[in-house]
Amino acid sequence: METYIALLRGINVGGKNKISMPELRTAFEEIGFLDVVTYINSGNVVFSSDSKDRVELIKQCEAIIVEKFMLNIPVAIVSATDLSTTLQHAPDWWNIDKDAIHYAIFVISPMSVAEVFAAVGEVKPEYEQIAYHENVIFWSAPRETFNKSRWSKIASSSVNNNVTIRNANTVNKLLMLTH
């Protein structure tokens, strides 16, 4: 049995793509996932499954969301093991400065990290820091100059529908929920 985290992209944002977390949890249980827990309203679901096929897990999650909520929502799936490894490879500066914003940008397949970098553009080192490990991009920027950073504009970029973003606190809490 493997523990996974499903990261739904763009739900419950600005009144759009509304999904109730208790209903989402029930939907995941109905398709056979075990130990299902949701965390905050942004579409984070921790669950266990015998399946090792991430592509199939994504298809199952996306299909149940269409069936139960009539929404086409991209889903990223990361195993608890992979998330733990990824966080071990986070840069030393990520999630350290309490006066900065720290995000983990999960790239949704088939998009690649290189394609995201090409679309968003060069980092502005005077305003932001960026690094990545596999399909997760670590990004930090001071609050006071956040709007001057290039990567703060990722939501208006051409790759917006191919990433889902979580702050550092959420990512760390999700990993804790997998134990």
C-alpha positions in Angstrom: 0.0 0.0 0.0 1.4 3.4 -1.1 0.4 6.8 0.3 -0.1 9.5 -2.2 -1.1 13.2 -2.3 -3.4 14.4 -5.0 -3.0 18.1 -5.8 -6.0 19.6 -7.6 -5.3 22.6 -9.7 -7.4 25.7 -9.5 -10.3 24.8 -7.3 -12.2 27.0 -4.8 -10.3 30.1 -6.1 -12.3 33.3 -6.4 -15.6 31.5 -6.3 -14.7 29.3 -9.3 -14.5 25.5 -9.6 -16.2 25.0 -6.2 -15.6 21.6 -4.6 -16.6 20.7 -1.1 -13.7 18.9 0.7 -16.0 16.5 2.6 -17.7 15.6 -0.8 -14.2 15.2 -2.4 -13.1 12.9 0.4 -16.2 10.8 -0.1 -15.7 10.6 -3.9 -12.1 9.4 -3.4 -13.3 6.7 -0.9 -16.0 5.6 -3.4 -13.4 4.8 -6.0 -11.5 2.6 -3.5 -8.9 4.8 -2.1 -8.2 4.3 1.6 -7.2 6.5 4.6 -8.5 9.6 2.6 -7.9 12.9 4.3 -8.4 16.4 2.7 -6.4 19.4 3.9 -7.6 23.0 3.5 -9.9 24.1 0.8 -7.4 24.3 -2.1 -7.7 20.7 -3.2 -5.2 18.6 -1.3 -6.1 14.9 -0.8 -3.9 12.4 1.0 -4.9 8.8 0.3 -3.6 5.2 0.1 -3.8 2.8 -2.8 -2.4 -0.5 -3.9 -1.7 1.0 -7.4 1.8 2.0 -8.3 0.6 3.5 -11.7 0.5 7.2 -11.2 -0.9 7.8 -14.7 -3.9 5.6 -13.8 -4.3 7.2 -10.4 -4.5 10.6 -12.1 -7.1 9.3 -14.6 -9.2 7.9 -11.7 -9.0 11.2 -9.8 -9.8 13.4 -12.8 -12.7 11.0 -13.8 -14.3 11.1 -10.4 -14.1 14.9 -10.3 -15.9 15.1 -13.7 -18.5 12.5 -12.6 -19.2 14.0 -9.1 -18.6 17.7 -9.7 -18.9 18.2 -13.5 -15.4 19.9 -13.5 -12.4 19.1 -15.6 -9.6 19.7 -13.1 -6.0 18.8 -13.7 -4.5 16.7 -10.9 -0.9 16.1 -9.9 -0.1 13.0 -7.9 3.0 12.7 -5.7 3.8 9.8 -3.5 4.7 10.5 0.2 8.1 9.0 -0.4 8.8 11.2 -3.5 7.6 14.3 -1.6 9.9 13.6 1.3 12.8 13.1 -1.1 12.0 16.3 -2.9 11.8 18.3 0.3 15.2 16.9 1.3 16.5 18.4 -2.0 14.9 21.8 -1.3 17.5 24.6 -1.5 18.9 25.9 1.8 17.1 29.3 1.4 13.6 27.9 0.9 11.2 28.3 3.7 13.7 30.0 6.0 13.0 33.8 5.8 9.7 34.4 7.6 9.4 37.8 5.7 9.4 36.0 2.4 6.8 34.0 0.4 7.9 30.4 -0.3 6.1 28.3 -2.9 6.4 24.8 -4.3 5.3 24.8 -7.9 4.2 21.3 -8.9 4.5 20.7 -12.7 1.6 18.7 -14.1 2.5 16.0 -16.6 3.1 16.1 -19.6 4.5 19.6 -19.1 8.2 19.7 -18.1 10.1 21.9 -15.8 12.2 23.2 -18.8 8.9 24.2 -20.5 7.8 26.1 -17.4 11.1 27.9 -17.2 11.0 28.8 -20.9 7.5 30.2 -20.6 7.9 32.2 -17.4 11.4 33.5 -18.2 14.6 34.3 -16.4 14.5 34.8 -12.7 15.2 38.3 -11.4 17.8 37.5 -8.8 17.4 40.8 -7.0 13.8 39.9 -6.2 13.5 36.1 -6.1 15.3 32.8 -5.8 14.4 29.6 -7.7 15.6 26.0 -7.9 14.0 22.7 -8.7 14.1 19.0 -8.0 12.5 16.7 -10.5 9.0 18.1 -11.1 8.8 20.6 -8.3 10.1 24.1 -8.6 11.0 25.9 -5.3 10.5 29.7 -5.4 10.9 32.4 -2.8 10.5 36.2 -2.9 10.5 38.8 -0.2 6.9 40.1 0.5 7.8 43.7 0.0 9.2 43.2 -3.5 6.9 40.2 -4.5 5.2 42.0 -7.3 8.5 42.9 -8.9 9.5 39.3 -9.3 9.1 37.6 -12.6 7.8 34.3 -11.2 5.0 36.0 -9.2 3.3 36.4 -12.7 3.2 32.6 -13.3 -0.6 32.7 -12.9 -0.9 34.8 -16.0 1.6 32.8 -18.0 0.9 30.3 -20.8 1.8 27.4 -18.4 -0.6 28.3 -15.6 -2.9 25.4 -16.4 0.0 23.0 -16.2 1.2 23.8 -12.7 -0.4 23.8 -9.2 1.2 25.9 -6.5 1.3 25.3 -2.7 3.0 27.4 -0.1 5.7 25.9 2.0 3.5 25.5 5.1 0.9 23.5 3.1 3.5 21.2 1.5 5.1 20.5 4.9 1.7 19.8 6.5 0.8 17.5 3.6 3.9 15.4 4.2 3.1 15.3 7.9 -0.4 14.0 7.1 1.1 11.0 5.2 2.5 9.5 8.4 
